[in-house]
Amino acid sequence: MVDRTVRARAGKRLIAAAMVVAVGGAWGWAAAAAPRATQREAGAQPGPAGQPPAIAQALDAVLAAENQGRKLVEAPLVDDLAFLRRVTVDLIGRIPTVEEIDAYLALPAEVRREQTIDRLLADPRFADRWSVFFADMLRIRSGAAGGEQFLAFVHAAVEQDMPYDEMCRRLLAANGRPSAVPEVGWVLGDNANPMALAGATAQVFLGVRIACAECHDHPFDKWTREQFYGLAAYFGKTQRVESALTQRVYTTEAEQTTVLWPPEDVARGGPRAPMPPAFPFELVSAEGRQPGYIERLAALRAAQAAATQKAREETVVEDLLADADRALEAGQTDGAPQGAGLDLLDVQAEARRDAQRLNVQADLYRPSMLRQELASLLTDPRNLQFARNLVNRLWHELLGRGFVEPVDDFSDNNPPSHPKTLDYLAEEFVASGYQFRAIVRAIVSSRAYQRAQLYDVPEAQRQGSEAAFVAAPLRRMLAEALYDSIVQAGHLFSEKWGPGENVKTVRQLVQIPVEGEQPLAPLDSGGERMRGSMPAQAMVVDASGYDLETAVEVDFDAVLAAAAEELKLEQMQAASREELEAEMSMAGESAMRRYVERFVEVEIDDNPRFASAMRMASPAAPSHFLRIFGQPAREALGDHRDHSANMRQALLMLNGKLTHEASRVGTLEPIYELVCGRQPDLAAAVRYAYREILTRDPTDEELAEGLAIVQRQDAPRKGMADLRWVLFNCHEFRFLP
């Protein structure tokens, strides 16, 4: 066990700073930026030698024009390693590895940033990281009806680079069971309540807070109650149904709407009529020449449609030739299959085969014509607010603040800080075919994204520069990225110890069925003791008593595959009354079984591995690491991430199992040979630790301090664990450069 008292002494300056962050709230951001400043003074490369892509250059030009005439202090661009750390955390949700750092520095300076962006956009973890972004935005809850399938659908959409407008249309218009139509999770998230869905649709997809108008005309905005009811009417026929037999949940469409006008409190018992749906948001006029970005979108999609049609025709021809070849090989003549009586070009037969592939329960899960209309209007390229909303949220995610803050409060009373820059990005997003990766590439390639922080100017000037996007605000990693970065640097994604190197005895509280109870030896302090293996029928109640960091990883592909398998429900028959009664009897008998609780001592080979936080069921439990570091509950609209510091965060980093296990030096880690090998090199080990944890080399002073920490312990391996623990707990690790 590592001596944490020695750790505390060795890292007293960094830990004291960490406690200031935890308690003060308004913390000293300059202290966190100082290590990077030291690195720049030591001769690090200040910025890219190459030119960013054209769209990023144009973006910077529009932003500069909007800032013209303002007295701003502009920050320089971050150095190369700082950029690598920032963009890696932002795009794939963890810090870079030592191997990635070496490969990055081996690239020519003029192309290394651009090539790194391309590599990260293609990384499998990109979909993991940005599924977290959409899960926050769409309020996806794994525990809600259809939530797990909904999250898996969003992950697949990001992974496959599904156009954003297509993804949103599918969310808004879907009906059915989550197992068959996972995108129906959006409607089920608000229990198909038309009022809740109206407010959520406007706020999530357009950034407009119209929900206040449900009960009265909006007191601070232009939205009326009648407009709100018109929007809600698109959802008025949608029903959430739960099968009494299978407990499966699905959505379908009723014949009559539940949204009536006038509202009950106004009608006062008088007549009420179905509210006609009405889209209250303004679209660009369709008369005259279309805006240039819409023309570019039309040309792009025409070319895509032509390419798709050509590929389809080629596939049909290839299939026909393959069918003919198989027919000849089977001894069939005259081009017609023998016995089957089916002409390969029989159009009616092809239609029959298509009909057989249709969902046989289509009448049960009736599609929503109204919501299809709403989805078309909402995602229409003439509705630029749809693109503005996503771009603003994305800008906030990558630069620390949006053009409009809060990101879901666009209104005449809260105009964007840089309307031309916002519109430029929104129009480019539309023209790209709503390609998410394309707009991410444009933002992270810009000088605005690559600006450094200001730490040596007055507070007012710093805030003004950050608001103008000519200096970067200090941003803490997302909870999931912080978690995965600790796991990555601590080599906990895989086992880092050999078999039998961490055998220890743990005390566990278990429940044992009375009929399967085994004799137990008495404990010294009362109770009973069992050594070796626990009874076969024992169920663990509490393994440790303190575990706020581990969770089960979700296999998104498996979730969607399981959903496909559930489509076989159409062939299932209802259980007979006798079968149901037998099942209920068995369930009741199981529930009545009696258990006794016992403490047992079990020897385990404690070689911990941690799953990626990006793939955990979410949101996590309120006491989990991710929630403590700001992951939202995703229950209410406007439930954004809380990036403020608190004491629980500091205590979890100082004393938590994750940080402790990441700090220890495993025998299978690369650093082990530098510390405990035949020819140890402690100075190289300190440098390796700095690169692995902070993505930079130590200064001469830091190297000397690191060596002192390592050598203070009776074994260098324990001293290196102390140093790594200090680095994990410093400001610089948690905050982006």
N, C-alpha and C positions, 0 to 999 in steps of 0.2 A: 504494500500500500504506500502511495506517495505521501510524503510528509507535507501536509497542507499548511502547517505553521511556517515551515521554511518557505513555501511558496508565497505566503502572505508577506513575509519579510522581504523576499527577493523582489516582489512586484509591488511594493508599497506605493510607489508614485502612481503607477498605472491604475491600481485598484482604488486609490483615493480619488482619482479622476473619474473612475467608473461610478463610484458612489455619489459624486457630485451630479453626474448625469441622472442617476436613478432617483435622487431625492429632489433635485432642484427644478427639474422641468425646463426652465430657461437656462440651458447648460452652456458651457464655454465651447462654442463650435471651433474657435481658433485652435484650441488644444488638440482637437482631432485632426486638423489639417496640417499641423506643424511637421509631422514626420515626412510628409510628401514635400514640404518646402525644403527640408534638409536635403532630401534626395535631389531636388532640382539644383540646389547649390553645389552638390557633389558632381554635377556634370551630366545628368540624365538628359536624353533627347527631349526638347520641349514640345515638339509637335510634328505632324505628318509632313513629309516632303512632297507627297503626291497631291493631286487635286481630287476633291470629292466628286461624285457623279453629278450630272447636269441638274437633276431635280433638286439635289441638296444645295448646289450653288445658287439656284434660283430661289430656293427657300430662304437662304441666308440673305440674299439681296433684298427680298421683300421685307424681311424682318428689319434689316438695316435701314431701309427707307422709312419704315414706321417709327424707328427710334431716332431718326435724324432731327437734330436741333435740341435733343435732350442732353444735359450734362451728365454723362455716365462714365463710370470707371469700368473699363472692359478688362476682364480676366484673360490671361493667355490660355492657349489650349493645354490640356493635360499632357504630361509626358507619356511615352509609349507604354510603359508598364501599367501606369495608372489607367490609361485607356483600355488596355486589355482586361484589367480587373473589372472596370465599370461595365464594359459591354458584355463580358462573359456572364456576370451576375445578372444583368438586365435581360439578356436574351435566352440564357439556358438555366438561370437560377442557381448558380453555384460559382465559387471562385475557380480560376484556372489551375490546372495541375502543373507540376514542375516540367513535365514533358511538353505540355502546351506552351509554357513560357519559352522553353528552349526553341521549339519549332517556330514560334512567333518571331523571336529575335533573329532567327536564321533567315527570315524573309528579307528581301530588299526593303529599305525604309520607305520608299515611295509607294509601295503596294501593300505593305503588311496590314494596314488598318482595313483597307477595302477587302482584301482576301480573307481576313479574319471575320469580318461581318458576313461574308458569303458562307464561310464554313459554319458559323454559328446558326445562321438561318436554316441550314440544311441538317443541323444536328437533331437527333431524335428527341433530345430533351427540350427543344424549342416548343414542341406541342405540349409537353408537360408543364413548362413554366407559364405559357400563355393560356392554358386551360384554367390556371389559378386566376388570372386576370378576368376571364369571362365568367368564371364561377362567382367571383365577387360581384361583377356587374349584373349578372342574371339571377343572383341570389340562389344558387344551386345548393341544395342541402341533400346530402347522400341519404339521410334518414327519412326524407319526405317521400311520399308516393311517387315512384318513377324517378327519384333523384339520382340514384346510382346509374341508371341507364341514360338519363339526361346528361350527366357529366361525361359518360363514355362517348355519347354522341358529339358533344362539343369538342372533346379531345380528338376524335376522328376527323371532325371538320377542320380543325387547325392543322392537324397532321397532313391531311390531303389538300390543304390550301383551298378549301371550298370558298367561293366568293362570299363575302360577308352578307351581301343582300340576299343571296340564296339561303344561307343559314337562317337568317332572321325570318324570311318568308315561311320556311318550314316550321319554325317555332310557333309562329302566329297562327298558322292555318291547320296544324295537325290535329287529328282526332284518332282515337283508338287506344290500345293498351300499350303501356311503356315497353313491354317485352317485344312488341311488334313495331311500334313507332316511338322510339326513345325520345324524339323531340317533343312529344306531348307533355313531357315534364314541365315545360314552361307554363302551360295552362293549369296543370295539376298543382304547381307550386303555390298558386293562390286559390286552390280548390274550385277552379272554374267559376269563381265569383265575378260576375261582370263588372261590378263597381271596383273591386280591387284590381282586376286586370286592366281596366281603363286607365287608372292612375299609374300602374306599373308600366304599361306600354308607353305612355307619354314620357315618363321620367327616365326609363331605362334606355329606350331606343331613340328618343329625341332630346333628352336632357331638359324636359319641360315639366315643371311641377304644377299639374292641373288637378291633382287629387283633392286639393282644398275646396274645389268648386263642387264637390259631391253634395255638400250640405247647404252651400250658399254661394252667391257670386264671389269670385276671388277678391278679397279686400285690397290686395296690393298688385294685382295684375289684371289683364284684360279678359280672363277666362270667365264665362258665365256658367251657371248651373245647367242651363239648357244645352250648352256645348258639351259639357261633361257627359250628360245623359245621352247625347247623340253618339259620342264615342263609345260609351258603355254598351249601346244597343248592338254594336257589332258582335259582342259576346253574349247577347241576351238569350240566344237559343242553345248555348253550349251547356251541357249537363255533365256532371261528374257522377258516375255510377259505380257502385261497389257490389260485386256479385255476392249474394248471401251464401252461395254454395262453395265457391272457390276463394272468396275474399280478394279476388283480383279487381283492380280498379281500372276503369277506362273512361274515355269521354266520347260523347256523341252529340247529335243535334236533335232538339225537340221541335215540335211543330210550332209552338207558340213561344214568344219571347217573354222573359220575366222583367224586362225593363219597360216600365210604363210611365207615361207623362200625363198630367203633372205629378210630381212627387206626392207621397201620401200626406205629408204635413201641409201641403198646399191644397190638395184636393179636398181634405177634410170630409172624406166619405163620399165625395162626388164622383162622377164618372172619370175613368182613366183609360187611355188608349195606348196601344203599342207605340213606343218611341221609334221613329224612323232613324236608321243609322245616318250619321253625318260626320264627315272628316273635317275637323275644325282647323287644320293647319294649312297654311298657304303653300301652293305649288307655283313654280315658275310657269308663266303662261305658255301654252302650247302653240299659240298663234305666232306666225312669222318664223324667222330663222331661229333654230335652237342654239343655245349657248355652245361654245366651242368644245367644252368638256363633254357635253352630251353627244355631240357629233362624233367625237373621238371614241366614246363608249360604244356607240352604234356601229361604227366601223370595226372596232375590235371584236364585238360579238358577232357581227356578220362573218368575219373571217374565221372565228372559232366555229360557228355553225357550219360553214362550208367545209372546214377541215374534218369536223365530226361526221358530216354526211358522207364525205368521201371515204373515211375510214369504215363507216358502217357498210357502204356499198361493197368495198373490198372484202370485208368480213363475210357478207352474204354470199358473194361469189365463191370465196374460199370454202365456205361451209357446204355450198351446193356441190362443188367439185369433190369435196371429201365424202359427201353422202353418196355421190355417184360411184366413186372408187370403191366404197364399202359394198355397194349393191353389186358391182361387178365381181368383187372378190367372193361374195356370197352366192354367186351363180345365178343372179337375177338377170333378166333380159328385158329388152324394150324400154329400159330406163325406169321401170316401175318395180317396187319391192314386191316379191311374191308373198302371198299369204296375207299381207297386211292390207292390200288393196288401196294403198295410199300413194297418190301422185306427189312427187317431190315438189311440184309447183302448184299443188292444189290449194288455192287461196282460202277456200272455205275450211279446209282441214287445218290450215295454219291459224285461222281465226278461232277455231274450236280449241286448239292447243293453247292459244293465248288466254281464252276464257277460263280454261281449267287452272291457269296459273293465278287468276285473280283471287283476292281474298274472299272466301265463301261467306264471310260474315260482314261483307261490305254494307249490307243493309243495317246491321247492328251498329256499326261504327260509321254512321253517315257523315260525309264530309261537310264542312261548313262553308257555304257559299259566301256568307257575310264576312267571315274572317279571311277568306281568300281575297275578297275585295279589299279589306283593310290592309292585308299584307302587301298587296300590289300598290296601293296608294302610299303606304308608309315607306316602301323601298324604291318608289319611283325616282329616277335620277333627277326629276324636276323638284323633288323634295330635298333640297340641299341640306336641310337641318339634320336629316338622317346621317349624312356623312360628317357634318360638323360635330355632332355629338360624339361619334366614335373617335374622330381625330383629336378632339379636345381631351377625351379620357386617356387616349394613348400618349398624348403630349404630357399630360400630368404624370402618367406612370413612369415615363422615361426622363423627364426633366424636373420632376418634383413639384410642379404646379401647372395648372392649365391656363388657357387663355381666358376661360370663364371659371371662376371658383365661387361656390362649390361646383363640381363638374356637372351636376344634374340640375342646375338652376339657371338656365338660359331665360332671360326675360328682358323686356325693354328697360327695366330698372337695374339690370345687372349686365351691361354690355361687355363684350370681350375686350381684353386689353389691347389686342392686336388683331382687329377684324380682318384686315387684308391678308395677313399671314394665315389666319385660320381658314379663310375662304380659299386661299391658294392650295393649302394642303387638302381641304375637302374636295375641291374640284379635281385635283390630281388623283385622289383616292377613287373618285367616281370613274374618271377616264381610264384608270388602270384595270377596270373591271371589278372594283371592290376587292382587290387582292391585298390581304392583310400583310403578308410578308413584304410586299412592295412598299407600302407606306412606312413600315417599321424600318426598312433599309434606308429610305429617304431621310428619316428623322435621325437615326444614329450615325449617318454619314455627314450630317450637317455640322458646321462649326458651333452652332448653338448648343447641340448636345455635348460636344467635346470640350466645352469651356471648363476651366478649372474654377475652384472656389476662391473667393476673396477673404483674406484673413488679417489683413494689415491696413484696413481702411475704417473710417467711422461707421457705426452701425447703420445710420440712415443711408449712407452711400451704398453700403453693401446690400441693403434691402432693395434700394432702387435699381441696382444693377441686376439683382436676381429677378425682380419683377419684369425687367426689360429683356431677360434671357441673354444677357451678355456676361453673366457669371452664374456658376452652378450653386444652387443651395446645397447644404449638407443633407444627404439622404441616408437614412438607415436602410439596410437590406430588409426586404420583405421577410416576414417570419419564416416562410418556407425556404427562402434562399439562405437565410442565416443558419437554419437547421442543417440544410444539405451541405453548406460550406464547412461546417464543423465536422460533419460526417466525412466529407471528401478529404479535408486536410488531416483528419485523424485516422484515415484508412479504415473506416467502419462500414463501408458499403460491402466489404468482403471480410473474411476472417483474417486477423493479423497476428494470430498466435498459432503455434503448432498444437497438435492433439496432446492433451494432458498437461499443458503448461499452466492452466488456470483452474485446477480442480479445487473446489472448496465446498464446505458444508453450509447449506442454507436451511433455515427453519420456515416451514410453510404451514399455513392453516388450511386443512382440507375437510371436506364433508364425506362421510362414509355411510352407505346404506346400512341400516341396522342388521338386516339379514346377511350382509356380507362383511360385518365387522370382524376384525382380527384382534387377537390379544396384543395389548400394547404395554411396553415396559414403563414404569412410572418415571416422571421427570423429577429432577432434584428440587425444583421450586414449585411443585404442585403440577397437576395436569398429567399428561402422559407423553412418552417419547418413543419414536420409532426411527431406527437407523436403516440405511440402505435404500431400497426402493419402496415407493409408497404402494398401498393396496391397489389392485387392478381396478376396483370400482370407485376409487377415491376421486373426488372432484376438487380441484384447487380453488379455494375461496380467496386467498390472499397470498401471493408469492413473495412480496417484498414490503408492502405497506407504503412504498414511496416510489412511484414511477410516473413521471409527468412528461415523458419524452417519446416512448415507443408507441407504435400503432401498426395496424395491419396495412400492407400495401395492396392497392386495388389493381387488378389486371384488367385494363379497359378493353382489350381485345377479347378477353374471356367473357366479360360482361355482355358485349355485343353478340358474341357467339352463342352464349346461353339464351339471349333474347331471341335469336333466330330459331333455336331449338324449341322455344315455347310456342312457336307458331303451330306446332302439332296439336295445340289445344282444340283445334277445330274437329279433330277426330276423336276426342275424348268423350265418353258418355258419363252422364251423372251417376254417382254411386247410388245403390239401392238404399232404402230406408234401413234395412238390417245392417248393411255395411257401415253406414253413418253412425248408427247406434253403437255398433261394436267399437268403432274408432273413438267415439266419445267416452265409452266405458273404459277403454284402455287409457285414454288421456286422464280421466278422473282417477283411475287406480294409480297411475304414475305420480300424479300430483299429491296423492295421499301417503306416498311412501315416507317413512321417517328416516331422518339422517342424524348422525351425531358428528360434532366437530372435534377434530383432534389436531394438535400440532405434531408435525413429523419433521425429522431432519433427513435431508436427502443430499447426497454428494452429486455435484454437477460439474461439468467441464464448462466453465463460464468464459466463453469466447464470443462476446456479443457482436451482433451485426444489426445495423439500422437500415430500415427501408427509406426510400426517398419521400420527403414530405410532400413533394409535388403529386404523388400518387396515392396519398392517404385519403380515406373517406373523410369528407369535410362537410361542415366545419367540425373541428376536433372538439373534445370535451372541454368545458370551461376552464378546467385546471391544467390542460395540456400546454406544453411549450409554445405551440403555435398560437393559441388564444392569448396566452400571457404576453406574447410579443405582437399582438394587434390583429390577428385574424378575426374578421367580423363574424357575428352569429348568422348574418344573412336572413334575418327574420323580417325586418321592417325596411321600407324604402328609405334610402339615404343612410343606411347602416354601413358607413365606410370604415376603412382600416384606421385604427388608432395607433399612430406612430409615437405617441408620447411615452416618456420613460417612467418607470416606477420601480419600487424596491423589489417586487417579486422577480422582475427581470434580472436585476443584479444578483439576487440570491440564487436564482436558477443557474446563471452562468458561473458563479463562484463555487457552488456546491452540487450542481446537478450531475446526474450519472453520465449524460452525454458528453459534457465538457471533460469530466474526469476520465472517461474511457478514451476519448480522443487524445488526451494529453499523454497517456501512457505509451511507452515505446514498445511496440510488438516486435517479435523476432522476425516476422515476415515483411516488415517495412523496409524500404530502401535506406532510411536513416540509421537503422540498427547497425549496419556494418561500419558506419562512420563513428558510432559511439562505442560499440562493443566488439568490433571485429578484431582480426589479428593485428591490423595496423590502424588503430583508431585515429581519427583526425577531428578533434572537437571543434576546431575553428570552422572546418568545412561543414560540420554538422549544424553549427549555429547558422551559417549562411543558408544551408538547405532549409532549416526550420523557418527562417524569415521568408524565403521564396515560397515555400509551401503554404504558409499561413497568411502572409501579408503581401505577396506578389511583388516583392522587391528585395534588394540586397540590404544588409544592415550597414549603417555608417560605422566608422572606426570606433566611435564611442559605444554604439550599441553592440558591436562585436565584443568589445572588452567587457561590457556589462553582462552579455550573454555567457561568455566563458566563465565569468565569476559565479554566475548562478549555477551553471552546470557542474563546476568543480567544487562548489560548497558542500554538496552531498557526499556521503561516503561511497556512493557508486554513481558514475557519470550517467547511467541510464535513468536514475531517479532525478538527477539534476536536470537532464534534458526534459523530463516530464514536467518539472517545475517551470522551465523556460517556456515550453509550449502552452502550459496553462496560463501563464502571464500574457502571452501573445493573444490567446483566444479571448482574454478578458480586457484587452485594451480597446480604446475608442476606435483605433484605426481598423481593427478587424471588422467591427459591426457596421461601420459607416463607409459608404462608397467614396472613392477619391474624387 
